Amino acid sequence: MKRFLMFSLICLFAITPMAAIAQEYPKMTIRLSHNQPVGSPEDMGAEKFKELVEAGSGGNMKVQVFPSMQMGSMREQTEATQMGTIDITVQPVAVLTPFVDELKIIDFPFLWPSSEVLYDVMDGPVGKKFYAFTERKGLVTLGLWASGFKQFTTRGHDIKLPDDFKGLKIRVMPSPLLIAQYKAWGANPIPIEYAELYNALQQRVVDGQENPIQTIAMNKLYEVQDRLIVSNHGFLAYLFVVNANWFNGLGDNAKDLIVRSEEEARKLQRAAQAEKEVQFLEEIKASGISVTYLSEDEHKAFFDRSRSVHEEFADTDVKKELLNDCYQAVEQ
């Protein structure tokens, strides 16, 4: 009998802390969607977020992760998060700009000299200025995730200077900024959904495209392209956004847990992206595709041609102020 009582007390003390934690959090299932395959840095970050939220809430708050566009196109996922059908989504800035116009500045070509500078700026006061605009459209932004700098790929065409794009059909995300960017370089930009990209390249609907190293490798775009030009011309940033009504309706404990979990998941995701990018570049080179790098002079030629795009799309006092904030932060 004594042994039984002792065992019962040990079990009670073992489960009480977890039970106490669980009582502080509501029972719910959180739906999180993203576009990348299982095992990608984005997916690793999403799974880390799930792990942290579920452990931190004592199991009361469950997270369902839907990768690989299981919840629809990128735009459809954004709309669903805005309406509350999905609680959280991780989407490229270019996908979010039709909903929040001010975000397009983050996508400006040749704005960010390195990922470290981008992170410093967007994790600080300037980033908060940008994120304030998303909340007005029903989306609370918790952080910026990384897919890496975008590079050019083509089939049968070398790209060294902007004029080399003349007459080429280039796939872009459905973004007015990206369309204008390629028009400024002389190309014919064609918006095509991400899910249709491989087939569009294979069937030569387009001559080339832009994407980070990891996207090129994970989707094996080197099978349907024969040139990779490392240009680092724009950073493909993702935002981790949540439905504003749902998030603002949570208790302080649940809100704080979600914020802290995203911060930790973001660190892991960025580190995984940087590490995997090195591996992905080696995979691309091993495929036999030609890999070249823009020289300093070639980079400057693109930079000079791209400034007109900055001026065209910073077309309100608010956007001009945001762009100047970015310029100043980068200089510092």
JOCOR-V648361 format. One record per residue. N is the residue number from 1. PSI is psi as a letter, one per 30 degrees, with the letter a starting at -180 (999 if undefined). Layout:
N PSI
N PSI
//
This chain:
1 e
2 e
3 e
4 e
5 e
6 e
7 e
8 e
9 e
10 e
11 e
12 e
13 f
14 e
15 f
16 e
17 e
18 e
19 e
20 e
21 e
22 e
23 f
24 f
25 k
26 l
27 k
28 l
29 k
30 k
31 k
32 k
33 l
34 l
35 f
36 l
37 l
38 k
39 f
40 l
41 e
42 e
43 e
44 e
45 e
46 e
47 e
48 e
49 e
50 e
51 e
52 e
53 e
54 e
55 e
56 f
57 g
58 g
59 f
60 e
61 j
62 k
63 k
64 k
65 k
66 j
67 a
68 h
69 h
70 f
71 g
72 a
73 l
74 e
75 e
76 e
77 e
78 e
79 e
80 e
81 e
82 e
83 f
84 g
85 e
86 k
87 e
88 k
89 l
90 j
91 k
92 k
93 e
94 f
95 e
96 f
97 e
98 f
99 e
100 j
101 e
102 f
103 f
104 f
105 e
106 f
107 g
108 k
109 k
110 h
111 e
112 k
113 f
114 l
115 e
116 e
117 e
118 e
119 e
120 e
121 e
122 f
123 f
124 a
125 e
126 e
127 e
128 e
129 e
130 e
131 f
132 e
133 f
134 e
135 e
136 f
137 g
138 g
139 k
140 k
141 k
142 f
143 l
144 k
145 l
146 k
147 f
148 l
149 k
150 k
151 l
152 k
153 k
154 l
155 j
156 g
157 k
158 k
159 j
160 e
161 l
162 e
163 f
164 f
165 f
166 k
167 f
168 k
169 j
170 k
171 k
172 l
173 l
174 i
175 k
176 e
177 e
178 e
179 e
180 e
181 e
182 e
183 e
184 f
185 f
186 g
187 l
188 j
189 k
190 j
191 k
192 k
193 k
194 e
195 f
196 g
197 e
198 e
199 e
200 e
201 e
202 e
203 g
204 h
205 e
206 l
207 f
208 a
209 l
210 k
211 l
212 l
213 e
214 e
215 e
216 e
217 e
218 f
219 g
220 h
221 f
222 f
223 f
224 g
225 l
226 g
227 k
228 k
229 j
230 j
231 f
232 h
233 f
234 k
235 k
236 j
237 k
238 k
239 k
240 j
241 k
242 l
243 k
244 e
245 e
246 e
247 e
248 f
249 f
250 l
251 l
252 e
253 e
254 e
255 e
256 e
257 e
258 e
259 e
260 e
261 e
262 e
263 e
264 e
265 e
266 e
267 e
268 e
269 e
270 e
271 e
272 e
273 e
274 e
275 e
276 f
277 e
278 e
279 e
280 e
281 e
282 e
283 e
284 e
285 e
286 f
287 f
288 f
289 k
290 k
291 j
292 l
293 k
294 k
295 l
296 e
297 e
298 e
299 e
300 e
301 e
302 e
303 e
304 e
305 f
306 f
307 f
308 e
309 e
310 e
311 e
312 e
313 f
314 i
315 g
316 l
317 e
318 e
319 e
320 e
321 e
322 e
323 e
324 e
325 e
326 e
327 e
328 e
329 e
330 e
331 e
332 999
//
